[in-house]
Amino acid sequence: MRTIINGFLIGGILLLLVLMAPLEWRQSSVVRALLLLAIYGIKPFILVLPFKPLLIGAVIFFPPVQAFFLTMVGLFLNMSVGYSLGRRMGLAGMPWVFKYQERLGRFNKSITSLCFFTRLAVFPMDPMHLFFGAMGVPFPKFVLLTYLGLLPKILLFLFLSGFFLHQ
């Protein structure tokens, strides 16, 4: 609970900094990129923040190729924070998991394939990062399977929206 409150505080401070920043800072692409990455970093603490608006923001402020690379770096940051938070909390820190304990027990042997297929389906990202961290999936395998599962969605979304926005 304390980490969630800290995440809200960090998010509020970040928002205040953006609002108080001089206009020339807000127009700088470096500042916008750092801000986007910072939002990706605090996103695991704010579970209600969806992923798609971050993709849209990346495409609005950057060309599609730059938006893709920023999204990949931001996603890695997001995965790292969420995974390590899940490792620290463990399954006991996630009471919502216990409702599905019986179903998850069937997947315990094939947790890595579950990691890939939940990315292809429409599951919320941040609770899944926490869950796979708590389940003890090895981090390199987690990152690889997450990227493989999300890459088709990200590429399609970024390049199609970038095509329409930057014409």
C-alpha positions as CSV (number, residue, x, y, z in Angstrom):
1,M,0.0,0.0,0.0
2,R,2.9,2.3,0.8
3,T,4.4,1.8,-2.7
4,I,1.1,2.7,-4.3
5,I,0.8,5.9,-2.3
6,N,4.4,6.7,-3.2
7,G,3.6,6.2,-6.9
8,F,0.7,8.6,-6.7
9,L,3.0,11.2,-5.0
10,I,5.6,10.8,-7.7
11,G,2.9,11.1,-10.4
12,G,1.5,14.2,-8.8
13,I,5.0,15.8,-8.5
14,L,5.7,14.9,-12.1
15,L,2.5,16.5,-13.2
16,L,3.2,19.7,-11.2
17,L,6.7,19.9,-12.8
18,V,5.2,19.6,-16.3
19,L,2.6,22.3,-15.6
20,M,5.1,24.6,-14.0
21,A,7.8,24.1,-16.6
22,P,8.6,27.0,-19.0
23,L,6.9,26.7,-22.4
24,E,10.3,26.3,-24.2
25,W,11.0,23.2,-22.1
26,R,7.6,21.7,-22.9
27,Q,8.3,22.2,-26.6
28,S,11.7,20.4,-26.4
29,S,11.6,16.8,-27.8
30,V,14.2,15.7,-25.3
31,V,12.0,16.9,-22.4
32,R,8.9,15.3,-23.9
33,A,10.8,12.0,-24.4
34,L,12.0,12.1,-20.8
35,L,8.5,12.9,-19.5
36,L,7.1,10.0,-21.5
37,L,9.7,7.6,-20.1
38,A,9.0,8.9,-16.6
39,I,5.3,8.3,-17.0
40,Y,6.1,4.7,-18.2
41,G,8.2,4.3,-15.0
42,I,5.4,5.4,-12.6
43,K,2.7,3.6,-14.5
44,P,2.9,0.3,-12.5
45,F,2.0,2.3,-9.3
46,I,-1.1,3.8,-11.0
47,L,-2.9,0.7,-12.2
48,V,-5.8,2.6,-13.8
49,L,-3.5,4.3,-16.3
50,P,-4.1,2.5,-19.6
51,F,-1.3,1.7,-22.1
52,K,-2.9,3.0,-25.3
53,P,-2.9,6.7,-24.4
54,L,0.9,6.5,-23.9
55,L,1.1,5.0,-27.4
56,I,-1.0,7.8,-28.8
57,G,1.0,10.4,-27.0
58,A,4.2,9.0,-28.4
59,V,2.8,9.1,-31.9
60,I,1.5,12.6,-31.5
61,F,4.8,14.1,-30.3
62,F,7.3,12.0,-32.3
63,P,7.5,10.4,-35.8
64,P,6.6,6.7,-35.9
65,V,10.1,5.3,-35.7
66,Q,11.1,7.4,-32.8
67,A,7.8,6.7,-31.1
68,F,8.5,3.0,-31.5
69,F,11.9,3.1,-29.9
70,L,10.7,5.4,-27.1
71,T,7.8,2.9,-26.5
72,M,10.2,0.0,-26.4
73,V,12.4,1.7,-23.8
74,G,9.4,2.9,-21.8
75,L,7.9,-0.6,-21.9
76,F,11.2,-2.0,-20.6
77,L,11.1,0.5,-17.8
78,N,7.5,-0.3,-17.1
79,M,8.1,-4.0,-17.1
80,S,11.2,-3.7,-14.8
81,V,9.4,-1.6,-12.2
82,G,6.2,-3.7,-12.2
83,Y,8.2,-7.0,-12.2
84,S,10.4,-5.9,-9.3
85,L,7.4,-4.6,-7.4
86,G,5.7,-8.0,-7.8
87,R,8.8,-9.8,-6.7
88,R,8.9,-7.7,-3.6
89,M,5.2,-8.0,-2.8
90,G,4.9,-11.7,-3.5
91,L,1.6,-13.4,-4.1
92,A,0.5,-12.6,-0.5
93,G,0.6,-8.9,-1.4
94,M,-1.9,-9.4,-4.2
95,P,-5.3,-10.5,-2.8
96,W,-7.0,-10.4,-6.2
97,V,-4.8,-13.4,-7.2
98,F,-6.4,-15.7,-4.6
99,K,-9.8,-15.5,-6.3
100,Y,-8.2,-17.2,-9.3
101,Q,-5.8,-19.5,-7.4
102,E,-7.5,-22.7,-8.6
103,R,-7.3,-21.7,-12.3
104,L,-3.8,-20.4,-11.9
105,G,-2.7,-23.7,-10.4
106,R,-3.3,-25.4,-13.7
107,F,-1.0,-22.9,-15.5
108,N,1.8,-23.0,-12.9
109,K,3.7,-25.6,-15.0
110,S,3.4,-23.5,-18.2
111,I,3.7,-20.1,-16.6
112,T,6.1,-18.9,-19.4
113,S,3.6,-19.7,-22.1
114,L,0.9,-18.0,-20.1
115,C,3.2,-14.9,-20.0
116,F,3.2,-14.8,-23.8
117,F,-0.5,-15.5,-24.4
118,T,-1.7,-13.0,-21.8
119,R,0.1,-10.3,-23.9
120,L,-1.6,-11.4,-27.1
121,A,-5.0,-11.3,-25.3
122,V,-6.6,-8.2,-23.8
123,F,-5.3,-8.4,-20.2
124,P,-4.3,-5.3,-18.3
125,M,-0.5,-5.0,-18.4
126,D,0.5,-3.7,-15.0
127,P,-1.3,-6.3,-12.9
128,M,0.2,-8.9,-15.1
129,H,3.7,-7.5,-14.6
130,L,3.1,-7.7,-10.9
131,F,1.7,-11.2,-11.2
132,F,4.6,-12.6,-13.2
133,G,7.1,-11.0,-10.9
134,A,5.4,-12.6,-7.9
135,M,5.2,-16.0,-9.6
136,G,9.0,-15.9,-10.0
137,V,9.2,-16.1,-13.8
138,P,12.9,-15.5,-14.7
139,F,13.3,-11.8,-15.7
140,P,15.0,-12.3,-19.1
141,K,12.4,-14.8,-20.2
142,F,9.6,-12.5,-18.9
143,V,11.0,-9.5,-20.9
144,L,11.4,-11.6,-24.1
145,L,8.0,-13.1,-23.9
146,T,6.4,-9.8,-23.1
147,Y,8.0,-8.1,-26.1
148,L,7.1,-10.9,-28.4
149,G,3.5,-10.9,-27.2
150,L,3.1,-7.1,-27.4
151,L,5.1,-6.3,-30.5
152,P,2.3,-7.0,-33.0
153,K,-0.1,-4.7,-31.2
154,I,2.5,-2.0,-30.7
155,L,3.7,-2.1,-34.3
156,L,0.2,-2.0,-35.7
157,F,-1.0,0.7,-33.4
158,L,2.0,3.0,-33.8
159,F,2.5,2.8,-37.5
160,L,-1.1,3.0,-38.4
161,S,-1.8,5.9,-36.2
162,G,1.5,7.5,-37.2
163,F,0.6,7.1,-40.8
164,F,-2.7,9.0,-40.3
165,L,-1.2,11.7,-38.0
166,H,2.0,12.5,-39.9
167,Q,0.6,12.8,-43.5
